[in-house]
């Protein structure tokens, strides 16, 4: 591999562009698998996983990607259900 080819590769995958792409993919299809995202964007599984969990604050729940934090309405619904 020549030096010129190596210098053309992106130095970092944690860019706003990649974060936005992953977020749009997940919002469009919540049952999307991690491997499908990595195949689409040609980014390593570890990097995609890190972006999803650390940058977007999303986790997998019952085969769907969901926001890690509950909204106020969701919290209130849980309180109402527990009473």
Secondary structure, DSSP 8 states (H G I E B T S, - for coil): --HHHHHHS-S-S--HHHHHHHHHHHHH-TT--HHHHHHHHT--HHHHHHIIIIIS-EEEETTEEEESS--HHHHHHHHHHH-
